[in-house]
């Protein structure tokens, strides 16, 4: 391993790199992309019995359903009209309901109880021949825990009982008491959308049920993940453990690394079997800490065998071929349990038309092209020279005139215009065809209207100033870029505050806005020019600090090198800004990062962070996760090294004896950095991909200042802490991290989140349903 690889490994410290499970897109009310179809229970991403029953009951009680209840008379009149029709239609009317609930698990039964209480004509369709099938499938005697313990249950289907059997007895008693309308052995195969009048639910038996509203509470327990190897379908291979007592004196292989696999190993060993656990990972990190400790204890006592870094290759009637730490082995087993988890019924969702989170379609690519091309106009257009600057020059000659840097800027700006025009036509068609989806809420009207106005603004600012000698408001494109940047933070920041309703988020967002509005916009654009016009700025400040009236340099007091490099890259030596930059970057920022974490700057001061936390807030779940994305985070370290080299060469170029020899290479390096990093990666890619990969693309993968702060952050004791006993492994924390951190892996182990990428945005803390996460200093807590 070379020094670069060791350095990258030190920075990332073998951080966990788990993926995110993408669930159906849901509104706050639990409605899917198909109007009238709702989801409750496990398919919302929170695997808690209390949450499932409570949310199902709350849905039926919600204003949407209450308004529907007030219009019940209309449904009754419709029923009366149906009764006057033919006997065939009367038979059809028997299967017409106000509400169809799919699944007779805890969530479905809870919804059914509330629906009956409110007088709805409803039916519950259950694929099997029994209630609470998922719980019935739990191993015999499985202990039951109900989190969060302090959650008040207003659903009539309460959670009670220390074991699976106790809980089932309690739940069945409540269900029998309410005498619900349930049709067993009715597995739903499809849902046909009829339009505004409702949907038709089609089952495997051929029956059809028509309803205006449908609640899916089917869970995901029946969709087991597969190994996709030979022998997986043999009769001695199982996906579930029902009764451990059925197996005695058997050689059993359990494949998996989750809680289900851990608990099954314990139960099977207790029943008197020779149990081996096979897991593909290098360590057990996903299960609850108590399960890990029990497995480790059993392994130490030689009661079970644990094979880490192992993969099963083939299963036969009495043997298993496997790769054990790179070594091929054949081991004898009587029974195999494949417990590698379950997956969502994606095929069913696709068939019905329910959209999945983060799903990328062909239309997504067109919108991505539109976004990137618009940012091309914004970032390359505002910096490019005008074409048709003279009356005699042709378009082509003007386009390819000037320096290489000028040509590149003009070409990319105009290519962006062409791509924007083509992709804009396609996107406009999509916008019109799917108008209701894009303008489904009041906020979507505000947001999309604002985007349209910004688009018009930049066309006026760009084309007007460069081709028609028209300066909107007498200001250049730089001013309007800064203006729209500030307004965007204000508008989307207000939304963030309203949605989060958290004091931390409110304080953070307000500070980010005021830093952007005052020192980064109002002072350089209005206050300083006004003070200069009235003789309030002395010559030293004007000439030494602002280099002859370049008021935009004031932003350098907030945005430090190497994020903002232009106060160091001056034509003539500027010792003032060199000293300020050195103090900022190597004294002030290290102090605040080591004291309060990297997020003290990235999440509370930086203007890039301000845009990411406001405009990017509703897109944070789009961030990429996994090992490949983690490796791309090293790009920032490469850019940091590049800017170090460029900066050193530029400062050396201030020396008269070296200036001539370094002039050419410095100009080329600086021009390349400006085009590739400062404009293309930070501008077009960094902002253009907000709506597709989250708002922290630039901050996470390429920002050189963030890369430098990663080094400082290695010595910080300020992190997000976790109470591992509360973690339910729902994955919401990881899903909502727009830095792509596998937060759940830290929470499951009770480890402090020491991934250097963390920006203290608090999203994972706020979204956790059981209060696992909090901010603090882990060293002090360890000493307690």
Phi, psi and omega in degrees: 000123182280176186295327180293315179297321178295323179294313178299320179294322178296319180296315185268342172049043179053043180297146178297147185226052181287158179267172180249136174277125180268121181260173177298146175294129182227146172279179178298334180272000180086013180275139179278183178292343175266113186300132179096351178251123183244159178230135174226165177089209185302329184289356173274349179100000179243102185277061180236129181299317180299315179296320183298309182291322182292313181294326178294316178294318180297325179298313180295330180275352187295160179304326180300314180285329179293321177296322178295322180296323180294335179266018184300331181299326179296317179297322180296321178295322177296320178299319181295321178296321180297322184294341180274357182272189184290167180296328179295315178291330177294320178295323178293324181296333179298332180258024175254124187230161170288323188214130172247125179252123182259112180111124181253042172274190181304316180293316181296318180292320178299317177294321179297319179298315180293322179296318179295319180299329184264006172080019178283148169275112190224166171209144176253123180259120181243130184290333182256190181256020182210158176284155173050051186299321181297317179292323177301328182281351177299151177302149180301131178076012181299128177293144182246138178230143186236102180253154349285142186295330183271006181283128179281130181261115176256353174286145179288342178269084183275163180261126183203138179123140184273341179233170177305315183295319179297316181296314180300317179300317180295314182294319181293325178298316179294316181298317179295325179300323184269352175048064186280156178275099185236133174250113181275163180055037178240085180277124182283129180254331184201157173230116181264129180278121180270344183117208183296341182275356176130201185223158175247122178267122182252131183250170182295333181283351182099356180286153178230136181234124181259136182204150176281328181230142181229136175245121177265118177229048189272349181064195180221015185290338183272356183252081184283139173291151184243154176279337183058050179231165179293135178091001183293338182263009178295153187295340181265013177253124185238157174252346182225154173245114181268300184231105180301334182293345178289341185245124177219139179055040179250151172269109189242134175251125175250122182254123179148164181228019180257184181297322181299317179293317181298314182293324178294320177300315181297315182293319181292323177294321180295332180278001175092036179248159175267102192252136174238133177255127178245126179223137185286339182279169180278343180205155177275110183239335186283323185292167175297146183306321180297321178294320179297316180298319179294319178295316179298321179295316179297323179291319179296326180276006178063024179275336176223167176243132179245121179248100177272161183054041181237146180225130177281129183257326184201143179241128174245187184293333183225359183221166177225126173271129182215159174259109183249100182057042177085358181250127180283128181223155173237117185240144180276133177216145178269322184227143177232132173247118177263103184238069182254020174099179180239164178229159182290154178283069185299323181297320178296316179298318180296321180296320181282333182101017180277123182285146179255145178305142174063010179291127180259124180245178176298324180292329177300321181294324177293317177295325178294318177297320179296315181295314181294321180291323177296317178293333175297320177294316183297309189274320177274327181294319183290340182257352185276160176278159181284145170263152186066038178290340176235155183290334187272337186286142175276169181300312183294316182295321178290325181296322184255027176259156178096192181288166179300320178298316180296319179297315180299315180298316181293318181296313181295322178299316182282328172298320178298322178297316180295315179296321179297321181294313182292308181294330178297323178295316180295316181292325178295320176298316178298321180296318180288318182293329182241043185304317184294328180287319182282338180236053184278337183229168177298320180296322180296326175296313181297312183297309184290327175295319179296316178301320179296318180294322177295321177300313179296318180302315183286332174294318177294314184293321183282301183291320183298313184287327188267337187234345181232009181053035178248118181251109182302119181066015182074015183246153179275173181301330179298318180298314183290332173295312180296322179297310181293327177300315181291315180296322179299315179298322179294312183294308184284338173291321177298321177295316180301317179296316182294323182283316186287317182055041179237138181300318180301313181295319179298311180297316180298313183294318179296318179296317178301318180294314184293327175293319178291317186288320187267290183288335184262348180231299186293315183297307181289333184266337184232306188295309182297314176301322179293316179297320179294319180296333181258014175069027183265000179244122182284171187294327181296312178296321183291318187267323184272315183277313185255012170049049175091026176098021176272084190293338181296343179292347179300331181297342178294344175287341180251311182268111189272159169294140008263018174286308177253107190260351195282347174278344174268324182272071178256156181295318179250151182305132176236092182294330180301307183288331176294316179293316179301315181296318179296318180293315179301306191283329187244004176231299186292307183297315176303321180298310184289328179290314179294327182282315187234010179088163181302328181295343178300327175263309184297324186259350185233346186234309190299138179289330176295318176295326179297316179293320181295320183281345181253290178299322184276357188300313184280002179245011185295332181286355180273355182300142180281144180234167175110172184300320182295315179297323180296322179294325180294340179296342178288348179302322179300323178294324178293317178295321177300314178299319181298315182289331173299312181297313181297318181295316180298316179296323180293317180294321176297329179292345174290339178288121182307327183285342181248347188301318183292317183289333182262354186301315183292311181294323179295318180297317181294314181295316181293319178296318178297318179295319181297318182285308188284310187269302190292329183254308185286305184287310183290323184269289186297306182288311185301318181264324183296335181262008177311315190276002184232332181226019178090164187277358184250029181300309180294311183300320186280316190260333193226342185299121181289329177291320176298320179298321177292320180292338175300324178293314178298321185293340178296339183253010181271144176257002181268114183214176171274127182258161183221144173259095190300334182292338181270345186293131179249007177059040179281335177083004181295326180295314178295318181299324184267005178274111181278007170261003176073021182279139176277075185299322183300325180297323176291316183296321182297328181264353182072021181271148174294141182282095184255021173293125185296346181285341186302132181247015176057038181285339178078005182299316181293323178296316185287327186275344183297122184285346184241010176066040183286323194256150177199161178273149177173180178257112189288333180295320180292322181292322179297329182285343182289000000 
